[in-house]
Amino acid sequence: MIHIDLTDQPIDVAAALRSVEADGAGAINTFIGTVRNQSTGRAVVRLEYEAYDSMALHQLRKVAEQAQEKWPMLQAVTVIHRKGTLHIGDVAVVVAVSTPHRAESFAACQYIIDTLKQVVTIWKKEFYLDGDVWVAAHP
Amino acid sequence: MHLNIALFGIAREIVGQPTLEIDVAAGQSARGLLAELHARYPALASLSSLAVAVNNEYAADDAPLHERDEIALIPPVSGG
């Protein structure tokens, strides 16, 4: 079971965890990405996430499906990403997976967040006291 | 042929608008479109990468574009 969402509302982490509960699962693994107060030494005031919604949702689903192919024992996958303005400590992304045993749950969760960062069409702009930068835009 | 291109993130800021209408040769490839856009907006060349998406998939360099395609310019992604 795959659940994908892109939202401008705060992410309900507890609900995301509940969404991957499965009778066949002995392990639930979660990655929660939060907004840090600094980036390469500059104090971050806030972030803005912009998304190409239709492609981001399509690519997120593909990443989840690829994880299911690599780890066929995956019981459920939930990926929820925020967009819009976020402040320090806000939850930007949640990946939750359930599997029969723990080893695959760690591997699948890491695969999903690592691949998300490479292919999913979401862009992060960091705002500092004295300027702003699109993350990763330039070499 | 006439293409409507959706722009996001820093590409949107460089071009100065969220969509771009452009006329290119029929059957133009993704690579050819990028060359045309680089010529018009040299700042795009400073980006770490710039991809073309067609109908919500990353397009191969030599993929021919069509008028009815949903085309977007994808600067380096930074989700998560």
Backbone of each chain as ProteinMPNN parsed JSONL, in Angstrom:
{"seq_chain_A": "MIHIDLTDQPIDVAAALRSVEADGAGAINTFIGTVRNQSTGRAVVRLEYEAYDSMALHQLRKVAEQAQEKWPMLQAVTVIHRKGTLHIGDVAVVVAVSTPHRAESFAACQYIIDTLKQVVTIWKKEFYLDGDVWVAAHP", "coords_chain_A": {"N_chain_A": [[0.848, -1.181, 0.0], [0.636, 2.114, -0.952], [1.028, 5.449, 0.0], [0.922, 8.736, -0.908], [1.661, 12.17, -0.553], [1.455, 15.722, -0.982], [1.641, 18.691, 0.571], [0.343, 21.84, 1.784], [-0.168, 22.133, 4.373], [0.545, 21.63, 7.925], [2.359, 18.615, 8.635], [0.939, 15.67, 9.851], [2.527, 13.731, 11.858], [2.061, 11.516, 13.494], [-0.22, 10.426, 12.356], [0.821, 9.692, 9.911], [2.533, 7.646, 10.691], [0.666, 5.805, 11.709], [-0.53, 5.147, 9.327], [1.028, 3.27, 8.065], [0.881, 1.02, 9.551], [0.632, -2.512, 9.842], [-0.576, -5.825, 9.943], [1.228, -7.779, 9.238], [3.652, -6.665, 9.708], [6.64, -6.337, 11.47], [8.202, -4.273, 11.914], [8.4, -0.762, 11.887], [9.634, 1.944, 10.202], [10.854, 5.237, 10.238], [11.58, 8.308, 8.623], [12.08, 11.605, 9.453], [12.223, 14.715, 8.213], [13.396, 17.843, 9.199], [13.294, 21.437, 9.672], [16.314, 23.082, 9.84], [18.292, 25.324, 11.901], [20.432, 26.586, 10.745], [22.567, 26.928, 7.849], [25.37, 25.895, 6.227], [26.755, 27.562, 8.023], [25.315, 29.95, 7.99], [22.698, 31.732, 9.524], [19.473, 30.485, 9.388], [16.329, 31.797, 8.599], [13.82, 31.173, 7.577], [12.245, 28.73, 5.408], [11.3, 28.237, 2.003], [9.367, 26.05, 0.184], [8.939, 25.027, -3.095], [6.954, 23.382, -5.508], [6.657, 21.278, -8.382], [3.827, 20.169, -8.819], [2.301, 17.982, -10.109], [4.276, 16.433, -11.334], [5.965, 15.936, -9.179], [4.326, 14.391, -7.476], [3.919, 12.18, -9.144], [6.57, 11.276, -9.466], [7.254, 10.745, -6.82], [5.559, 8.6, -6.292], [6.635, 6.755, -8.079], [9.172, 6.366, -6.927], [8.437, 5.144, -4.532], [7.29, 2.833, -5.588], [9.515, 1.695, -6.805], [10.957, 1.086, -4.516], [9.316, -0.888, -3.49], [9.737, -2.844, -5.402], [12.42, -3.424, -4.987], [12.417, -4.246, -2.361], [10.412, -6.541, -1.814], [9.009, -7.373, 0.381], [7.983, -5.187, 1.615], [5.393, -3.737, 3.429], [3.877, -1.404, 3.612], [4.065, 1.983, 2.441], [4.503, 5.343, 3.162], [4.753, 8.624, 2.054], [5.107, 11.964, 2.708], [5.295, 15.291, 1.797], [6.018, 18.659, 2.58], [4.994, 21.871, 1.28], [5.413, 25.362, 0.505], [5.763, 27.97, 3.026], [8.068, 27.37, 5.634], [9.163, 27.138, 9.043], [11.827, 27.248, 11.546], [12.345, 24.056, 12.885], [9.988, 23.019, 11.908], [8.284, 20.269, 10.324], [9.397, 18.982, 7.336], [9.346, 16.792, 5.663], [8.095, 13.468, 5.678], [8.893, 10.095, 5.753], [7.612, 6.929, 5.914], [7.795, 3.489, 6.527], [6.782, 0.051, 6.504], [7.777, -3.232, 7.389], [8.344, -6.834, 7.546], [10.656, -7.429, 9.076], [13.404, -5.671, 10.774], [15.759, -4.897, 9.321], [15.272, -4.526, 6.557], [13.507, -2.45, 6.741], [14.984, -0.214, 7.554], [16.708, 0.008, 5.326], [14.943, 0.395, 3.144], [13.639, 2.747, 3.87], [15.761, 4.571, 3.897], [16.54, 4.421, 1.216], [14.298, 5.537, -0.041], [14.171, 8.241, 0.932], [16.691, 9.171, 0.114], [16.538, 8.885, -2.695], [14.33, 10.432, -3.28], [15.406, 12.982, -2.776], [17.031, 13.236, -4.968], [15.468, 13.116, -7.311], [12.827, 14.109, -7.124], [10.563, 16.679, -7.956], [10.875, 19.197, -6.291], [11.667, 22.266, -4.793], [13.876, 24.047, -2.697], [14.119, 27.051, -1.003], [16.298, 28.908, 0.887], [16.034, 31.301, 3.424], [17.882, 33.884, 4.803], [19.116, 36.182, 7.345], [20.227, 38.117, 5.811], [19.667, 37.73, 3.074], [18.893, 35.334, 0.41], [18.817, 31.959, -0.884], [18.543, 29.594, -3.52], [18.64, 26.303, -2.816], [21.29, 24.165, -3.751], [21.312, 25.021, -6.373], [23.455, 26.132, -7.792], [26.847, 25.211, -8.795]], "CA_chain_A": [[0.0, 0.0, 0.0], [1.439, 3.329, -1.08], [0.297, 6.696, 0.237], [1.784, 9.859, -1.279], [0.958, 13.452, -0.439], [2.215, 16.963, -1.056], [0.644, 19.493, 1.271], [0.771, 23.118, 2.349], [-0.578, 22.121, 5.78], [1.482, 20.885, 8.773], [2.266, 17.166, 8.489], [0.563, 14.931, 11.056], [3.487, 12.624, 11.872], [1.435, 10.352, 14.126], [-1.125, 9.823, 11.374], [1.67, 9.054, 8.897], [2.982, 6.378, 11.28], [-0.479, 4.883, 11.75], [-0.922, 4.747, 7.976], [1.816, 2.122, 7.587], [0.684, -0.147, 10.424], [0.152, -3.682, 9.112], [-0.48, -7.007, 10.796], [2.41, -8.554, 8.854], [4.859, -5.867, 9.909], [7.273, -6.31, 12.789], [9.047, -3.077, 11.975], [8.009, 0.479, 11.219], [10.785, 2.828, 10.204], [10.413, 6.566, 9.829], [12.498, 9.432, 8.513], [11.404, 12.897, 9.572], [13.113, 15.827, 7.876], [12.934, 19.067, 9.857], [14.0, 22.661, 9.249], [17.452, 23.376, 10.716], [18.426, 26.781, 12.128], [21.568, 27.171, 10.024], [23.003, 26.221, 6.659], [26.768, 26.289, 5.973], [27.17, 28.647, 8.911], [24.428, 31.124, 7.961], [21.466, 31.532, 10.284], [18.292, 30.38, 8.53], [15.138, 32.4, 9.187], [12.703, 30.343, 7.139], [12.405, 28.067, 4.111], [10.111, 28.127, 1.149], [9.402, 24.927, -0.749], [8.102, 25.143, -4.291], [6.856, 22.052, -6.128], [5.939, 21.009, -9.632], [2.99, 19.199, -8.106], [1.91, 16.754, -10.807], [5.455, 15.593, -11.535], [6.454, 15.512, -7.862], [3.486, 13.274, -7.017], [4.208, 11.042, -10.017], [7.908, 10.765, -9.167], [7.219, 10.153, -5.47], [4.941, 7.269, -6.409], [7.607, 5.878, -8.724], [10.205, 6.021, -5.948], [7.84, 4.163, -3.618], [7.129, 1.566, -6.327], [10.856, 1.115, -6.944], [11.297, 0.489, -3.218], [8.569, -2.146, -3.372], [10.395, -3.849, -6.251], [13.692, -3.808, -4.365], [12.109, -4.936, -1.09], [9.026, -6.993, -2.032], [8.335, -7.612, 1.661], [7.418, -3.933, 2.13], [3.951, -3.814, 3.669], [3.25, -0.108, 3.311], [4.955, 3.133, 2.303], [3.865, 6.664, 3.152], [5.666, 9.755, 1.891], [4.384, 13.239, 2.72], [6.232, 16.419, 1.723], [5.417, 19.988, 2.699], [5.402, 22.964, 0.402], [5.095, 26.653, 1.106], [6.707, 28.549, 3.984], [8.32, 26.599, 6.848], [10.028, 27.791, 10.01], [12.748, 26.36, 12.246], [11.702, 22.977, 13.624], [8.838, 22.452, 11.188], [8.518, 19.014, 9.601], [9.36, 19.21, 5.89], [9.065, 15.551, 4.952], [8.019, 12.232, 6.465], [8.871, 8.818, 5.043], [7.338, 5.843, 6.85], [7.668, 2.191, 5.855], [6.649, -1.101, 7.396], [8.3, -4.481, 6.836], [8.303, -7.891, 8.561], [11.829, -7.362, 9.954], [13.906, -4.304, 10.831], [16.843, -4.54, 8.404], [14.706, -3.998, 5.312], [12.811, -1.178, 6.996], [16.005, 0.845, 7.5], [17.213, 0.142, 3.954], [13.912, 0.95, 2.265], [13.389, 4.135, 4.276], [16.886, 5.38, 3.422], [16.466, 4.478, -0.247], [13.229, 6.447, -0.458], [14.512, 9.65, 1.165], [17.841, 9.526, -0.729], [16.109, 9.001, -4.089], [13.468, 11.625, -3.303], [16.243, 14.181, -2.866], [17.68, 13.295, -6.281], [14.602, 13.155, -8.503], [11.47, 14.656, -6.979], [10.586, 18.084, -8.378], [10.599, 20.121, -5.193], [12.802, 23.172, -4.662], [13.95, 24.683, -1.382], [14.82, 28.328, -0.933], [16.613, 29.271, 2.267], [16.063, 32.738, 3.699], [18.762, 34.266, 5.903], [18.89, 37.568, 7.752], [20.77, 39.033, 4.804], [19.557, 37.26, 1.692], [18.239, 34.044, 0.203], [19.507, 31.104, -1.855], [17.934, 28.331, -3.943], [19.601, 25.274, -2.409], [21.852, 23.255, -4.763], [21.106, 25.517, -7.736], [24.732, 26.406, -8.456], [27.932, 24.32, -8.368]], "C_chain_A": [[0.887, 1.236, 0.0], [0.544, 4.543, -0.846], [1.276, 7.85, 0.018], [0.995, 11.153, -1.095], [1.956, 14.61, -0.476], [1.249, 18.0, -0.5], [1.21, 20.829, 1.735], [0.318, 23.251, 3.806], [0.448, 21.345, 6.617], [1.253, 19.371, 8.657], [1.932, 16.538, 9.839], [1.419, 13.656, 11.095], [2.855, 11.36, 12.46], [0.507, 9.634, 13.144], [-0.331, 9.111, 10.283], [2.155, 7.697, 9.403], [1.851, 5.363, 11.291], [-0.795, 4.332, 10.366], [-0.12, 3.567, 7.453], [1.693, 0.909, 8.512], [0.103, -1.292, 9.606], [0.36, -4.905, 9.992], [0.767, -7.829, 10.49], [3.719, -7.842, 9.115], [5.359, -5.974, 11.348], [8.135, -5.085, 12.967], [8.379, -1.926, 11.246], [9.192, 1.413, 11.343], [10.366, 4.168, 9.622], [11.598, 7.498, 9.662], [11.67, 10.7, 8.576], [12.428, 13.983, 9.286], [12.556, 17.109, 8.449], [13.795, 20.248, 9.43], [15.052, 23.02, 10.293], [17.665, 24.889, 10.794], [19.625, 27.405, 11.433], [21.906, 26.313, 8.824], [24.362, 26.772, 6.271], [27.122, 27.56, 6.742], [26.289, 29.885, 8.9], [23.136, 30.798, 8.697], [20.273, 31.544, 9.333], [17.077, 30.939, 9.271], [13.898, 31.576, 8.849], [13.063, 29.675, 5.819], [11.133, 28.238, 3.312], [10.326, 26.969, 0.186], [8.423, 25.196, -1.877], [8.077, 23.769, -4.947], [6.213, 22.149, -7.5], [5.038, 19.834, -9.263], [2.775, 17.892, -8.864], [3.113, 15.838, -11.002], [5.998, 15.09, -10.205], [5.647, 14.321, -7.351], [3.772, 12.013, -7.831], [5.563, 10.422, -9.668], [7.966, 10.146, -7.764], [6.627, 8.749, -5.525], [5.908, 6.285, -7.057], [8.702, 5.436, -7.755], [9.675, 4.961, -4.986], [7.685, 2.809, -4.312], [8.479, 0.888, -6.543], [11.287, 0.453, -5.637], [10.565, -0.843, -3.039], [9.17, -3.242, -4.245], [11.672, -4.345, -5.607], [13.47, -4.599, -3.077], [10.651, -5.394, -1.152], [8.263, -7.256, -0.723], [7.76, -6.334, 2.271], [5.899, -4.062, 2.261], [3.252, -2.519, 3.267], [4.316, 0.98, 3.272], [4.106, 4.397, 2.334], [4.947, 7.721, 3.001], [4.824, 11.022, 1.812], [5.414, 14.364, 2.724], [5.462, 17.73, 1.829], [5.796, 20.857, 1.523], [4.944, 24.258, 1.056], [6.158, 27.075, 2.109], [6.825, 27.697, 5.241], [9.304, 27.35, 7.738], [10.866, 26.753, 10.76], [11.961, 25.316, 13.046], [10.511, 22.36, 12.927], [9.242, 21.155, 10.476], [8.332, 19.264, 8.104], [8.959, 17.957, 5.138], [8.994, 14.402, 5.956], [8.004, 11.054, 5.499], [8.625, 7.752, 6.098], [7.154, 4.556, 6.053], [7.437, 1.123, 6.914], [7.072, -2.358, 6.647], [8.208, -5.558, 7.913], [9.443, -7.763, 9.567], [12.543, -6.026, 9.793], [14.915, -3.952, 9.745], [16.295, -3.905, 7.126], [14.01, -2.66, 5.543], [13.787, -0.016, 6.981], [16.426, 1.092, 6.051], [16.193, 0.818, 3.047], [13.663, 2.424, 2.587], [14.511, 5.04, 3.749], [16.853, 5.514, 1.901], [15.441, 5.529, -0.691], [13.623, 7.91, -0.228], [15.699, 10.063, 0.293], [17.409, 9.747, -2.177], [15.19, 10.203, -4.265], [14.313, 12.878, -3.524], [16.881, 14.342, -4.238], [16.707, 13.584, -7.42], [13.284, 13.907, -8.344], [11.496, 16.178, -7.153], [10.029, 19.014, -7.301], [11.86, 20.952, -5.009], [12.708, 23.927, -3.345], [14.731, 25.983, -1.494], [15.034, 28.661, 0.534], [16.674, 30.783, 2.392], [16.9, 32.989, 4.943], [18.414, 35.699, 6.314], [19.256, 38.515, 6.616], [20.704, 38.48, 3.374], [18.848, 35.927, 1.594], [18.95, 33.292, -0.916], [18.616, 29.919, -2.211], [18.963, 27.239, -3.688], [19.979, 24.403, -3.61], [21.758, 23.786, -6.192], [22.42, 25.682, -8.501], [25.812, 25.457, -7.955], [28.666, 24.901, -7.159]], "O_chain_A": [[1.773, 1.384, 0.842], [-0.544, 4.653, -1.412], [2.317, 7.932, 0.67], [-0.185, 11.226, -1.436], [3.111, 14.492, -0.067], [0.155, 18.175, -1.036], [2.397, 20.943, 2.039], [0.403, 24.326, 4.399], [1.152, 20.49, 6.08], [0.115, 18.906, 8.59], [2.569, 16.842, 10.847], [1.094, 12.649, 10.466], [3.096, 10.258, 11.968], [0.452, 8.405, 13.105], [-0.745, 8.063, 9.787], [2.189, 6.721, 8.654], [2.044, 4.202, 10.93], [-1.265, 3.202, 10.23], [-0.538, 2.921, 6.492], [2.334, -0.116, 8.278], [-0.794, -1.093, 8.786], [1.359, -5.004, 10.704], [1.305, -8.498, 11.372], [4.785, -8.359, 8.781], [4.621, -5.74, 12.305], [8.727, -4.873, 14.025], [7.861, -2.084, 10.141], [9.698, 1.652, 12.439], [9.621, 4.231, 8.644], [12.523, 7.478, 10.474], [10.688, 10.855, 7.851], [13.39, 14.15, 10.036], [11.392, 17.442, 8.227], [14.889, 20.073, 8.894], [14.741, 23.234, 11.464], [17.28, 25.634, 9.894], [19.825, 28.617, 11.515], [21.579, 25.127, 8.777], [24.504, 27.967, 6.014], [27.704, 28.498, 6.197], [26.488, 30.785, 9.715], [22.555, 29.728, 8.518], [20.085, 32.491, 8.57], [16.831, 30.593, 10.426], [13.049, 31.316, 9.701], [14.066, 30.017, 5.192], [10.04, 28.367, 3.863], [11.326, 26.911, -0.53], [7.26, 25.539, -1.662], [9.087, 23.065, -4.939], [5.344, 22.986, -7.744], [5.424, 18.67, -9.376], [3.036, 16.814, -8.329], [3.003, 14.62, -10.858], [6.442, 13.946, -10.108], [6.218, 13.352, -6.851], [3.855, 10.915, -7.28], [5.693, 9.201, -9.583], [8.647, 9.143, -7.551], [7.131, 7.826, -4.884], [5.998, 5.128, -6.645], [9.112, 4.275, -7.76], [10.373, 4.0, -4.663], [7.919, 1.764, -3.704], [8.584, -0.337, -6.474], [11.906, -0.611, -5.648], [11.123, -1.802, -2.505], [9.128, -4.42, -3.891], [11.983, -5.534, -5.665], [14.238, -5.504, -2.748], [9.763, -4.732, -0.616], [7.036, -7.351, -0.718], [7.122, -6.382, 3.323], [5.214, -4.448, 1.314], [2.18, -2.536, 2.662], [5.328, 0.911, 3.97], [3.11, 4.504, 1.617], [5.938, 7.716, 3.731], [3.941, 11.143, 0.963], [6.31, 14.38, 3.568], [4.391, 17.887, 1.242], [6.798, 20.612, 0.851], [4.19, 24.249, 2.029], [7.297, 26.611, 2.062], [5.817, 27.338, 5.85], [10.159, 28.094, 7.258], [10.649, 25.548, 10.631], [11.034, 25.65, 13.784], [10.063, 21.281, 13.314], [10.395, 20.981, 10.082], [7.269, 19.696, 7.658], [8.308, 18.035, 4.096], [9.728, 14.368, 6.943], [7.216, 11.015, 4.555], [9.362, 7.68, 7.082], [6.454, 4.531, 5.041], [7.843, 1.271, 8.067], [6.78, -2.537, 5.464], [8.012, -5.232, 9.084], [9.24, -7.958, 10.766], [12.329, -5.32, 8.808], [14.932, -2.811, 9.282], [16.793, -2.876, 6.672], [13.937, -1.832, 4.635], [13.47, 1.054, 6.46], [16.493, 2.236, 5.602], [16.539, 1.71, 2.272], [13.497, 3.245, 1.685], [14.255, 6.125, 3.227], [17.107, 6.592, 1.362], [15.697, 6.309, -1.607], [13.425, 8.739, -1.116], [15.723, 11.183, -0.218], [17.864, 10.693, -2.82], [15.261, 10.907, -5.273], [13.98, 13.726, -4.352], [17.235, 15.453, -4.633], [17.082, 14.231, -8.397], [12.684, 14.305, -9.342], [12.335, 16.869, -6.576], [8.912, 19.526, -7.381], [12.975, 20.432, -5.058], [11.641, 24.38, -2.932], [15.849, 26.015, -2.007], [14.09, 28.695, 1.323], [17.289, 31.462, 1.569], [16.67, 32.395, 5.996], [17.546, 36.341, 5.722], [18.665, 39.586, 6.477], [21.593, 38.741, 2.564], [18.272, 35.444, 2.569], [19.594, 33.891, -1.777], [18.005, 29.307, -1.334], [20.041, 27.251, -4.281], [19.122, 23.965, -4.377], [22.093, 23.067, -7.133], [22.491, 25.409, -9.699], [25.726, 24.949, -6.837], [29.61, 24.291, -6.658]]}, "seq_chain_B": "MHLNIALFGIAREIVGQPTLEIDVAAGQSARGLLAELHARYPALASLSSLAVAVNNEYAADDAPLHERDEIALIPPVSGG", "coords_chain_B": {"N_chain_B": [[6.94, 24.776, -34.338], [4.782, 25.432, -31.549], [5.536, 25.879, -28.203], [4.581, 25.542, -24.794], [6.123, 26.247, -21.845], [6.641, 25.233, -18.571], [7.971, 26.777, -15.694], [10.16, 26.569, -12.899], [11.303, 27.294, -9.526], [14.637, 28.429, -9.375], [14.93, 28.677, -12.119], [12.546, 29.785, -12.93], [12.833, 32.278, -11.718], [15.072, 33.294, -13.073], [14.151, 33.522, -15.718], [12.007, 35.116, -15.233], [9.303, 34.76, -15.206], [6.472, 32.515, -14.746], [5.696, 30.806, -16.794], [6.622, 30.05, -20.171], [6.343, 30.91, -23.509], [7.308, 29.573, -26.567], [8.617, 29.404, -29.859], [9.714, 26.759, -31.785], [11.634, 24.603, -34.004], [9.784, 22.06, -35.733], [9.588, 18.902, -34.132], [11.761, 19.384, -32.577], [14.365, 18.61, -30.247], [14.788, 17.768, -26.729], [17.345, 18.52, -25.985], [17.885, 20.435, -27.952], [15.98, 22.365, -27.354], [16.934, 23.215, -24.855], [19.35, 24.37, -25.657], [18.422, 26.526, -27.13], [17.111, 27.95, -25.096], [19.241, 28.502, -23.387], [20.632, 30.279, -24.981], [18.903, 32.431, -25.034], [18.61, 33.052, -22.332], [21.219, 33.488, -20.68], [21.999, 33.137, -18.01], [20.968, 30.74, -17.21], [22.877, 28.876, -17.795], [24.575, 28.87, -15.681], [23.654, 27.174, -13.781], [23.759, 24.152, -11.757], [22.632, 21.965, -12.965], [20.262, 21.309, -15.564], [17.263, 20.153, -16.522], [14.894, 18.767, -18.873], [11.484, 18.175, -18.593], [8.965, 16.007, -19.715], [5.624, 15.506, -19.856], [5.535, 14.811, -17.109], [7.755, 13.18, -16.787], [11.334, 12.776, -16.722], [13.017, 13.88, -19.585], [14.831, 12.275, -22.217], [17.92, 13.419, -23.712], [17.779, 13.425, -26.532], [15.111, 13.221, -27.045], [12.263, 13.806, -29.004], [10.183, 16.713, -29.008], [6.71, 17.589, -28.607], [3.85, 19.541, -29.599], [1.618, 19.18, -27.956], [2.634, 18.186, -25.645], [3.196, 18.277, -22.095], [5.452, 20.389, -20.954], [8.306, 21.061, -18.992], [10.819, 22.96, -17.318], [13.487, 21.865, -15.432], [15.301, 22.813, -12.852], [18.156, 22.169, -10.593], [16.967, 19.878, -8.207], [15.805, 20.108, -4.786], [14.453, 18.932, -2.65], [13.222, 17.427, 0.432]], "CA_chain_B": [[5.823, 24.445, -33.445], [4.641, 26.358, -30.433], [5.604, 25.145, -26.936], [4.373, 26.224, -23.515], [7.056, 25.618, -20.914], [6.462, 25.615, -17.172], [9.261, 27.081, -15.067], [10.108, 26.441, -11.435], [12.486, 27.622, -8.73], [15.556, 29.462, -9.873], [14.7, 28.876, -13.554], [11.438, 30.75, -13.001], [13.349, 33.605, -11.373], [15.977, 33.767, -14.134], [13.349, 33.916, -16.878], [11.185, 36.22, -14.763], [7.874, 34.441, -15.328], [6.245, 31.095, -14.436], [5.574, 30.012, -18.019], [7.289, 30.657, -21.307], [5.888, 30.423, -24.815], [8.454, 29.639, -27.459], [8.463, 28.714, -31.145], [10.921, 26.005, -32.153], [11.426, 23.767, -35.19], [9.002, 20.847, -35.473], [10.413, 17.753, -33.76], [12.917, 19.81, -31.785], [14.663, 17.717, -29.128], [14.987, 18.403, -25.427], [18.666, 19.164, -26.021], [17.767, 21.622, -28.787], [15.23, 23.367, -26.591], [17.832, 23.774, -23.838], [20.314, 25.25, -26.333], [17.676, 27.75, -27.451], [16.851, 28.692, -23.856], [20.531, 29.016, -22.908], [20.976, 31.447, -25.791], [18.047, 33.551, -24.625], [18.785, 33.358, -20.902], [22.553, 32.945, -20.387], [22.155, 32.785, -16.6], [20.601, 29.329, -17.022], [24.089, 28.058, -17.934], [25.312, 28.85, -14.414], [23.052, 26.199, -12.871], [24.45, 22.867, -11.653], [22.029, 21.081, -13.96], [18.974, 21.788, -16.051], [16.643, 19.049, -17.255], [13.588, 18.997, -19.475], [10.501, 17.146, -18.263], [7.864, 15.883, -20.664], [4.513, 14.724, -19.297], [5.888, 14.386, -15.751], [8.937, 12.314, -16.768], [12.549, 13.385, -17.242], [13.165, 13.556, -21.002], [16.178, 12.018, -22.73], [18.434, 14.564, -24.476], [17.387, 13.403, -27.947], [13.666, 12.986, -27.153], [11.564, 14.862, -29.746], [9.083, 17.349, -28.273], [5.483, 17.776, -29.38], [3.087, 20.7, -29.125], [0.648, 18.85, -26.901], [3.321, 17.726, -24.438], [3.367, 19.168, -20.946], [6.903, 20.527, -20.887], [8.767, 21.892, -17.879], [12.254, 23.1, -17.122], [13.741, 21.37, -14.075], [16.611, 23.129, -12.276], [18.521, 21.171, -9.569], [15.93, 19.723, -7.186], [16.358, 20.212, -3.431], [13.439, 18.551, -1.665], [13.683, 16.651, 1.577]], "C_chain_B": [[5.91, 25.336, -32.204], [4.619, 25.568, -29.116], [5.3, 26.082, -25.774], [5.23, 25.507, -22.483], [6.809, 26.144, -19.515], [7.835, 25.762, -16.519], [9.113, 27.039, -13.554], [11.411, 26.925, -10.812], [13.334, 28.694, -9.383], [15.389, 29.689, -11.373], [13.567, 29.883, -13.771], [11.951, 32.162, -12.706], [14.259, 34.159, -12.465], [15.179, 34.271, -15.332], [12.396, 35.06, -16.51], [9.693, 36.007, -14.915], [7.686, 32.939, -15.149], [6.03, 30.211, -15.653], [6.191, 30.801, -19.164], [6.709, 30.049, -22.574], [7.022, 30.621, -25.798], [8.141, 28.871, -28.735], [9.782, 28.05, -31.501], [10.588, 25.163, -33.389], [10.626, 22.516, -34.806], [9.946, 19.697, -35.145], [11.658, 18.12, -32.984], [13.111, 18.886, -30.587], [14.767, 18.508, -27.831], [16.314, 19.146, -25.411], [18.596, 20.468, -26.825], [17.012, 22.742, -28.089], [16.131, 24.024, -25.549], [18.837, 24.731, -24.47], [19.654, 26.59, -26.663], [17.469, 28.602, -26.198], [18.143, 29.264, -23.269], [20.928, 30.266, -23.677], [20.163, 32.659, -25.357], [18.317, 34.014, -23.206], [20.117, 32.772, -20.438], [22.728, 32.523, -18.93], [21.769, 31.333, -16.33], [21.842, 28.438, -17.063], [24.865, 27.964, -16.624], [24.78, 27.788, -13.448], [23.827, 24.881, -12.873], [23.919, 21.868, -12.662], [20.722, 21.723, -14.409], [18.392, 20.684, -16.935], [15.335, 19.518, -17.88], [12.678, 17.848, -19.048], [9.382, 17.191, -19.293], [6.809, 14.974, -20.045], [4.908, 14.039, -17.985], [7.018, 13.367, -15.669], [10.147, 13.117, -17.245], [12.742, 12.935, -18.681], [14.622, 13.253, -21.325], [16.594, 13.194, -23.601], [17.883, 14.609, -25.899], [15.884, 13.176, -28.13], [13.015, 14.116, -27.943], [10.385, 15.397, -28.938], [7.89, 17.534, -29.198], [4.651, 18.895, -28.763], [2.168, 20.377, -27.952], [1.301, 18.362, -25.612], [3.231, 18.772, -23.335], [4.864, 19.234, -20.675], [7.267, 21.447, -19.729], [10.286, 21.888, -17.847], [12.547, 22.786, -15.655], [15.154, 21.745, -13.636], [16.933, 22.119, -11.165], [17.47, 21.088, -8.459], [16.573, 19.737, -5.793], [15.282, 19.941, -2.383], [14.067, 17.79, -0.519], [14.083, 17.562, 2.72]], "O_chain_B": [[6.954, 25.897, -31.874], [3.778, 24.687, -28.937], [5.701, 27.246, -25.765], [5.083, 24.303, -22.272], [6.772, 27.355, -19.294], [8.741, 24.967, -16.767], [8.08, 27.421, -13.002], [12.461, 26.966, -11.454], [12.838, 29.71, -9.869], [15.675, 30.783, -11.859], [13.623, 30.718, -14.673], [11.552, 33.124, -13.363], [14.226, 35.355, -12.754], [15.491, 35.32, -15.896], [12.025, 35.867, -17.361], [8.905, 36.942, -14.775], [8.619, 32.167, -15.37], [6.166, 28.991, -15.56], [6.273, 32.029, -19.137], [6.597, 28.829, -22.698], [7.625, 31.692, -25.863], [7.489, 27.828, -28.704], [10.832, 28.692, -31.517], [9.426, 25.025, -33.769], [10.77, 21.985, -33.704], [10.978, 19.529, -35.794], [12.52, 17.273, -32.751], [12.14, 18.432, -29.983], [14.827, 19.737, -27.83], [16.407, 20.259, -24.894], [19.176, 21.48, -26.43], [17.359, 23.916, -28.216], [16.1, 25.243, -25.376], [19.146, 25.777, -23.901], [20.256, 27.65, -26.494], [17.631, 29.821, -26.233], [18.148, 30.366, -22.721], [21.491, 31.201, -23.107], [20.674, 33.778, -25.319], [18.264, 35.207, -22.906], [20.147, 31.683, -19.865], [23.531, 31.635, -18.643], [22.196, 30.755, -15.33], [21.866, 27.373, -16.445], [25.713, 27.087, -16.466], [25.391, 27.533, -12.411], [24.471, 24.532, -13.863], [24.662, 21.022, -13.158], [20.158, 22.571, -13.718], [18.965, 20.331, -17.965], [14.754, 20.524, -17.473], [13.063, 16.681, -19.133], [8.916, 18.26, -19.688], [7.077, 13.81, -19.748], [4.649, 12.853, -17.781], [7.23, 12.755, -14.622], [10.013, 14.023, -18.067], [12.642, 11.744, -18.975], [15.533, 13.882, -20.787], [15.747, 13.888, -24.163], [17.558, 15.678, -26.415], [15.429, 12.96, -29.254], [13.194, 15.282, -27.591], [9.679, 14.641, -28.27], [8.04, 17.624, -30.417], [4.735, 19.162, -27.564], [1.967, 21.204, -27.063], [0.623, 18.147, -24.607], [3.194, 19.975, -23.592], [5.469, 18.262, -20.223], [6.627, 22.475, -19.51], [10.939, 20.942, -18.287], [11.938, 23.36, -14.752], [16.111, 21.066, -14.008], [16.083, 21.297, -10.822], [17.124, 22.099, -7.846], [17.752, 19.414, -5.648], [15.206, 20.625, -1.362], [15.272, 17.539, -0.497], [14.499, 17.083, 3.775]]}, "name": "protein", "num_of_chains": 2, "seq": "MIHIDLTDQPIDVAAALRSVEADGAGAINTFIGTVRNQSTGRAVVRLEYEAYDSMALHQLRKVAEQAQEKWPMLQAVTVIHRKGTLHIGDVAVVVAVSTPHRAESFAACQYIIDTLKQVVTIWKKEFYLDGDVWVAAHPMHLNIALFGIAREIVGQPTLEIDVAAGQSARGLLAELHARYPALASLSSLAVAVNNEYAADDAPLHERDEIALIPPVSGG"}
